[in-house]
Amino acid sequence: MDFLGLLMRHWDSIVRILREQDVFAPLLFQGEGGIAHANDWARGFMRGVRLHYKSWKELFDDKEHGYLLVPISGFSARTRSRS
C-alpha cells in the first residue's frame, strides 16, 4: 500500500473514532514523577491548525467558544526548559 493509502486509512479511523465517541482526550505522555506534559501535544495540535487555518478561524473568532483554544495555544507557545 502506498503512503497516501495509509494516510487516508488513518484519517478514516480518526473520523470514525470522533463520530462514535462522545469524548476525545489527547494522548499525553508522562514525564518524570508521573506528570503528563501537554506542551508537545499542544504544539502538534497547533501545527495541524496552521495547516488549514481557514477552517479553524471561525472557532478562534467565536466569543462563546473560542476561549477553549487559549490553553492549547498557551501550552504550544511554552518552550522546553531542557534541551
N, CA, C and O atoms as a GROMACS GRO file, in nm:
protein
  332
    1MET      N    1   0.086  -0.119   0.000
    1MET     CA    2   0.000   0.000   0.000
    1MET      C    3   0.089   0.123   0.000
    1MET      O    4   0.190   0.126   0.070
    2ASP      N    5   0.054   0.221  -0.076
    2ASP     CA    6   0.136   0.342  -0.082
    2ASP      C    7   0.107   0.435   0.036
    2ASP      O    8   0.012   0.415   0.111
    3PHE      N    9   0.191   0.536   0.050
    3PHE     CA   10   0.182   0.628   0.163
    3PHE      C   11   0.045   0.695   0.170
    3PHE      O   12  -0.014   0.703   0.278
    4LEU      N   13  -0.005   0.743   0.058
    4LEU     CA   14  -0.134   0.812   0.058
    4LEU      C   15  -0.246   0.719   0.105
    4LEU      O   16  -0.336   0.763   0.176
    5GLY      N   17  -0.241   0.594   0.065
    5GLY     CA   18  -0.342   0.498   0.110
    5GLY      C   19  -0.338   0.478   0.260
    5GLY      O   20  -0.442   0.472   0.325
    6LEU      N   21  -0.217   0.467   0.316
    6LEU     CA   22  -0.203   0.452   0.461
    6LEU      C   23  -0.252   0.576   0.534
    6LEU      O   24  -0.319   0.568   0.638
    7LEU      N   25  -0.219   0.692   0.479
    7LEU     CA   26  -0.262   0.817   0.540
    7LEU      C   27  -0.414   0.828   0.541
    7LEU      O   28  -0.472   0.868   0.642
    8MET      N   29  -0.478   0.793   0.430
    8MET     CA   30  -0.624   0.801   0.423
    8MET      C   31  -0.690   0.699   0.516
    8MET      O   32  -0.794   0.727   0.574
    9ARG      N   33  -0.630   0.581   0.530
    9ARG     CA   34  -0.683   0.482   0.624
    9ARG      C   35  -0.676   0.534   0.768
    9ARG      O   36  -0.770   0.515   0.846
   10HIS      N   37  -0.566   0.599   0.802
   10HIS     CA   38  -0.552   0.658   0.935
   10HIS      C   39  -0.655   0.770   0.954
   10HIS      O   40  -0.719   0.778   1.059
   11TRP      N   41  -0.671   0.855   0.854
   11TRP     CA   42  -0.769   0.964   0.857
   11TRP      C   43  -0.909   0.906   0.883
   11TRP      O   44  -0.982   0.957   0.968
   12ASP      N   45  -0.946   0.803   0.810
   12ASP     CA   46  -1.078   0.741   0.825
   12ASP      C   47  -1.098   0.685   0.966
   12ASP      O   48  -1.207   0.695   1.022
   13SER      N   49  -0.992   0.626   1.023
   13SER     CA   50  -1.005   0.572   1.159
   13SER      C   51  -1.025   0.684   1.261
   13SER      O   52  -1.099   0.667   1.357
   14ILE      N   53  -0.959   0.797   1.241
   14ILE     CA   54  -0.978   0.911   1.331
   14ILE      C   55  -1.120   0.964   1.321
   14ILE      O   56  -1.185   0.990   1.422
   15VAL      N   57  -1.170   0.980   1.199
   15VAL     CA   58  -1.307   1.028   1.178
   15VAL      C   59  -1.407   0.933   1.244
   15VAL      O   60  -1.501   0.978   1.309
   16ARG      N   61  -1.387   0.803   1.228
   16ARG     CA   62  -1.477   0.704   1.287
   16ARG      C   63  -1.476   0.716   1.440
   16ARG      O   64  -1.582   0.712   1.503
   17ILE      N   65  -1.360   0.728   1.500
   17ILE     CA   66  -1.349   0.740   1.646
   17ILE      C   67  -1.420   0.866   1.695
   17ILE      O   68  -1.494   0.862   1.793
   18LEU      N   69  -1.398   0.977   1.626
   18LEU     CA   70  -1.461   1.103   1.669
   18LEU      C   71  -1.612   1.099   1.655
   18LEU      O   72  -1.683   1.161   1.734
   19ARG      N   73  -1.663   1.029   1.556
   19ARG     CA   74  -1.808   1.019   1.536
   19ARG      C   75  -1.873   0.924   1.636
   19ARG      O   76  -1.988   0.945   1.677
   20GLU      N   77  -1.802   0.820   1.676
   20GLU     CA   78  -1.860   0.718   1.763
   20GLU      C   79  -1.849   0.749   1.911
   20GLU      O   80  -1.928   0.699   1.991
   21GLN      N   81  -1.754   0.830   1.949
   21GLN     CA   82  -1.732   0.856   2.091
   21GLN      C   83  -1.775   0.998   2.126
   21GLN      O   84  -1.763   1.090   2.045
   22ASP      N   85  -1.826   1.014   2.247
   22ASP     CA   86  -1.870   1.146   2.292
   22ASP      C   87  -1.753   1.234   2.335
   22ASP      O   88  -1.760   1.356   2.323
   23VAL      N   89  -1.648   1.173   2.383
   23VAL     CA   90  -1.536   1.248   2.440
   23VAL      C   91  -1.407   1.209   2.370
   23VAL      O   92  -1.382   1.092   2.344
   24PHE      N   93  -1.326   1.309   2.342
   24PHE     CA   94  -1.194   1.283   2.286
   24PHE      C   95  -1.092   1.346   2.379
   24PHE      O   96  -1.102   1.464   2.412
   25ALA      N   97  -0.996   1.269   2.422
   25ALA     CA   98  -0.890   1.320   2.509
   25ALA      C   99  -0.757   1.300   2.439
   25ALA      O  100  -0.731   1.195   2.382
   26PRO      N  101  -0.672   1.402   2.443
   26PRO     CA  102  -0.541   1.388   2.378
   26PRO      C  103  -0.454   1.286   2.451
   26PRO      O  104  -0.470   1.262   2.570
   27LEU      N  105  -0.362   1.229   2.377
   27LEU     CA  106  -0.267   1.136   2.435
   27LEU      C  107  -0.150   1.216   2.489
   27LEU      O  108  -0.076   1.278   2.412
   28LEU      N  109  -0.133   1.215   2.620
   28LEU     CA  110  -0.024   1.289   2.684
   28LEU      C  111   0.070   1.190   2.750
   28LEU      O  112   0.028   1.106   2.830
   29PHE      N  113   0.196   1.200   2.717
   29PHE     CA  114   0.295   1.111   2.777
   29PHE      C  115   0.339   1.167   2.911
   29PHE      O  116   0.348   1.288   2.930
   30GLN      N  117   0.366   1.077   3.003
   30GLN     CA  118   0.407   1.118   3.137
   30GLN      C  119   0.558   1.135   3.143
   30GLN      O  120   0.634   1.053   3.090
   31GLY      N  121   0.600   1.241   3.208
   31GLY     CA  122   0.741   1.267   3.229
   31GLY      C  123   0.783   1.219   3.366
   31GLY      O  124   0.720   1.131   3.425
   32GLU      N  125   0.888   1.277   3.416
   32GLU     CA  126   0.939   1.241   3.548
   32GLU      C  127   0.832   1.267   3.654
   32GLU      O  128   0.761   1.368   3.649
   33GLY      N  129   0.823   1.177   3.748
   33GLY     CA  130   0.726   1.193   3.856
   33GLY      C  131   0.583   1.164   3.814
   33GLY      O  132   0.490   1.191   3.890
   34GLY      N  133   0.563   1.109   3.694
   34GLY     CA  134   0.428   1.075   3.650
   34GLY      C  135   0.344   1.193   3.605
   34GLY      O  136   0.222   1.181   3.594
   35ILE      N  137   0.407   1.307   3.579
   35ILE     CA  138   0.334   1.427   3.538
   35ILE      C  139   0.320   1.427   3.386
   35ILE      O  140   0.419   1.414   3.313
   36ALA      N  141   0.197   1.442   3.338
   36ALA     CA  142   0.171   1.448   3.194
   36ALA      C  143   0.189   1.592   3.148
   36ALA      O  144   0.125   1.683   3.199
   37HIS      N  145   0.277   1.610   3.052
   37HIS     CA  146   0.304   1.743   2.998
   37HIS      C  147   0.230   1.760   2.865
   37HIS      O  148   0.242   1.676   2.776
   38ALA      N  149   0.156   1.867   2.854
   38ALA     CA  150   0.072   1.887   2.736
   38ALA      C  151   0.141   1.967   2.626
   38ALA      O  152   0.085   1.983   2.518
   39ASN      N  153   0.260   2.018   2.652
   39ASN     CA  154   0.325   2.106   2.556
   39ASN      C  155   0.345   2.042   2.419
   39ASN      O  156   0.311   2.102   2.317
   40ASP      N  157   0.399   1.921   2.416
   40ASP     CA  158   0.424   1.855   2.288
   40ASP      C  159   0.295   1.830   2.212
   40ASP      O  160   0.288   1.854   2.091
   41TRP      N  161   0.193   1.783   2.282
   41TRP     CA  162   0.065   1.759   2.217
   41TRP      C  163   0.008   1.890   2.161
   41TRP      O  164  -0.037   1.895   2.047
   42ALA      N  165   0.010   1.995   2.243
   42ALA     CA  166  -0.046   2.123   2.201
   42ALA      C  167   0.030   2.182   2.083
   42ALA      O  168  -0.029   2.239   1.992
   43ARG      N  169   0.161   2.166   2.085
   43ARG     CA  170   0.244   2.215   1.974
   43ARG      C  171   0.204   2.143   1.844
   43ARG      O  172   0.189   2.206   1.740
   44GLY      N  173   0.187   2.013   1.851
   44GLY     CA  174   0.145   1.937   1.733
   44GLY      C  175   0.005   1.974   1.688
   44GLY      O  176  -0.022   1.985   1.568
   45PHE      N  177  -0.085   1.994   1.783
   45PHE     CA  178  -0.222   2.034   1.751
   45PHE      C  179  -0.222   2.167   1.677
   45PHE      O  180  -0.290   2.182   1.575
   46MET      N  181  -0.146   2.263   1.728
   46MET     CA  182  -0.144   2.396   1.666
   46MET      C  183  -0.076   2.392   1.528
   46MET      O  184  -0.112   2.469   1.439
   47ARG      N  185   0.019   2.303   1.510
   47ARG     CA  186   0.078   2.286   1.376
   47ARG      C  187  -0.030   2.239   1.279
   47ARG      O  188  -0.037   2.286   1.165
   48GLY      N  189  -0.112   2.146   1.324
   48GLY     CA  190  -0.222   2.098   1.241
   48GLY      C  191  -0.322   2.207   1.210
   48GLY      O  192  -0.371   2.217   1.098
   49VAL      N  193  -0.353   2.291   1.310
   49VAL     CA  194  -0.446   2.403   1.289
   49VAL      C  195  -0.390   2.497   1.182
   49VAL      O  196  -0.463   2.542   1.094
   50ARG      N  197  -0.260   2.526   1.190
   50ARG     CA  198  -0.199   2.618   1.093
   50ARG      C  199  -0.202   2.563   0.951
   50ARG      O  200  -0.200   2.639   0.854
   51LEU      N  201  -0.206   2.430   0.937
   51LEU     CA  202  -0.212   2.372   0.803
   51LEU      C  203  -0.340   2.408   0.730
   51LEU      O  204  -0.343   2.415   0.607
   52HIS      N  205  -0.447   2.432   0.806
   52HIS     CA  206  -0.576   2.467   0.744
   52HIS      C  207  -0.647   2.569   0.832
   52HIS      O  208  -0.759   2.547   0.878
   53TYR      N  209  -0.579   2.682   0.853
   53TYR     CA  210  -0.629   2.783   0.947
   53TYR      C  211  -0.768   2.836   0.909
   53TYR      O  212  -0.848   2.867   0.997
   54LYS      N  213  -0.796   2.845   0.782
   54LYS     CA  214  -0.927   2.899   0.740
   54LYS      C  215  -1.042   2.818   0.801
   54LYS      O  216  -1.146   2.874   0.835
   55SER      N  217  -1.022   2.689   0.815
   55SER     CA  218  -1.126   2.603   0.873
   55SER      C  219  -1.143   2.628   1.023
   55SER      O  220  -1.251   2.605   1.078
   56TRP      N  221  -1.038   2.673   1.089
   56TRP     CA  222  -1.040   2.694   1.234
   56TRP      C  223  -1.072   2.838   1.272
   56TRP      O  224  -1.107   2.865   1.387
   57LYS      N  225  -1.059   2.931   1.177
   57LYS     CA  226  -1.074   3.074   1.207
   57LYS      C  227  -1.205   3.106   1.276
   57LYS      O  228  -1.208   3.186   1.370
   58GLU      N  229  -1.313   3.045   1.231
   58GLU     CA  230  -1.444   3.073   1.291
   58GLU      C  231  -1.445   3.040   1.440
   58GLU      O  232  -1.501   3.115   1.519
   59LEU      N  233  -1.382   2.929   1.479
   59LEU     CA  234  -1.376   2.894   1.621
   59LEU      C  235  -1.287   2.991   1.698
   59LEU      O  236  -1.321   3.030   1.809
   60PHE      N  237  -1.173   3.030   1.640
   60PHE     CA  238  -1.085   3.125   1.707
   60PHE      C  239  -1.156   3.259   1.730
   60PHE      O  240  -1.133   3.325   1.831
   61ASP      N  241  -1.241   3.298   1.636
   61ASP     CA  242  -1.312   3.426   1.646
   61ASP      C  243  -1.441   3.418   1.727
   61ASP      O  244  -1.499   3.521   1.759
   62ASP      N  245  -1.487   3.299   1.760
   62ASP     CA  246  -1.612   3.278   1.831
   62ASP      C  247  -1.598   3.324   1.976
   62ASP      O  248  -1.516   3.271   2.051
   63LYS      N  249  -1.678   3.423   2.016
   63LYS     CA  250  -1.669   3.480   2.151
   63LYS      C  251  -1.718   3.382   2.258
   63LYS      O  252  -1.675   3.390   2.373
   64GLU      N  253  -1.807   3.292   2.221
   64GLU     CA  254  -1.863   3.197   2.319
   64GLU      C  255  -1.775   3.073   2.338
   64GLU      O  256  -1.767   3.020   2.449
   65HIS      N  257  -1.710   3.027   2.232
   65HIS     CA  258  -1.634   2.901   2.241
   65HIS      C  259  -1.484   2.915   2.213
   65HIS      O  260  -1.408   2.824   2.242
   66GLY      N  261  -1.442   3.027   2.158
   66GLY     CA  262  -1.302   3.046   2.122
   66GLY      C  263  -1.206   3.036   2.239
   66GLY      O  264  -1.089   3.001   2.221
   67TYR      N  265  -1.254   3.065   2.357
   67TYR     CA  266  -1.169   3.059   2.476
   67TYR      C  267  -1.115   2.917   2.500
   67TYR      O  268  -1.014   2.900   2.569
   68LEU      N  269  -1.181   2.816   2.444
   68LEU     CA  270  -1.136   2.678   2.463
   68LEU      C  271  -0.998   2.654   2.402
   68LEU      O  272  -0.927   2.562   2.443
   69LEU      N  273  -0.961   2.735   2.305
   69LEU     CA  274  -0.831   2.719   2.240
   69LEU      C  275  -0.719   2.792   2.313
   69LEU      O  276  -0.601   2.772   2.281
   70VAL      N  277  -0.752   2.876   2.409
   70VAL     CA  278  -0.650   2.954   2.479
   70VAL      C  279  -0.548   2.866   2.552
   70VAL      O  280  -0.428   2.888   2.536
   71PRO      N  281  -0.590   2.767   2.630
   71PRO     CA  282  -0.490   2.684   2.698
   71PRO      C  283  -0.402   2.607   2.599
   71PRO      O  284  -0.282   2.591   2.622
   72ILE      N  285  -0.460   2.560   2.490
   72ILE     CA  286  -0.382   2.487   2.390
   72ILE      C  287  -0.278   2.580   2.329
   72ILE      O  288  -0.162   2.542   2.313
   73SER      N  289  -0.319   2.702   2.296
   73SER     CA  290  -0.225   2.799   2.240
   73SER      C  291  -0.114   2.830   2.340
   73SER      O  292   0.002   2.842   2.303
   74GLY      N  293  -0.151   2.843   2.467
   74GLY     CA  294  -0.051   2.872   2.570
   74GLY      C  295   0.049   2.760   2.587
   74GLY      O  296   0.169   2.783   2.593
   75PHE      N  297  -0.001   2.637   2.593
   75PHE     CA  298   0.090   2.521   2.606
   75PHE      C  299   0.181   2.511   2.484
   75PHE      O  300   0.299   2.479   2.497
   76SER      N  301   0.128   2.538   2.366
   76SER     CA  302   0.210   2.523   2.245
   76SER      C  303   0.318   2.630   2.238
   76SER      O  304   0.423   2.608   2.177
   77ALA      N  305   0.294   2.744   2.299
   77ALA     CA  306   0.391   2.855   2.294
   77ALA      C  307   0.504   2.839   2.396
   77ALA      O  308   0.610   2.898   2.380
   78ARG      N  309   0.481   2.759   2.499
   78ARG     CA  310   0.584   2.740   2.601
   78ARG      C  311   0.704   2.670   2.542
   78ARG      O  312   0.691   2.578   2.462
   79THR      N  313   0.821   2.714   2.581
   79THR     CA  314   0.942   2.647   2.533
   79THR      C  315   0.985   2.544   2.635
   79THR      O  316   0.954   2.555   2.754
   80ARG      N  317   1.056   2.447   2.589
   80ARG     CA  318   1.104   2.342   2.678
   80ARG      C  319   1.217   2.397   2.766
   80ARG      O  320   1.304   2.470   2.718
   81SER      N  321   1.215   2.360   2.890
   81SER     CA  322   1.320   2.405   2.982
   81SER      C  323   1.446   2.323   2.968
   81SER      O  324   1.554   2.366   3.008
   82ARG      N  325   1.432   2.203   2.910
   82ARG     CA  326   1.550   2.119   2.889
   82ARG      C  327   1.584   2.116   2.741
   82ARG      O  328   1.496   2.130   2.657
   83SER      N  329   1.708   2.097   2.709
   83SER     CA  330   1.749   2.095   2.569
   83SER      C  331   1.754   1.955   2.515
   83SER      O  332   1.787   1.934   2.399
   0.00000   0.00000   0.00000
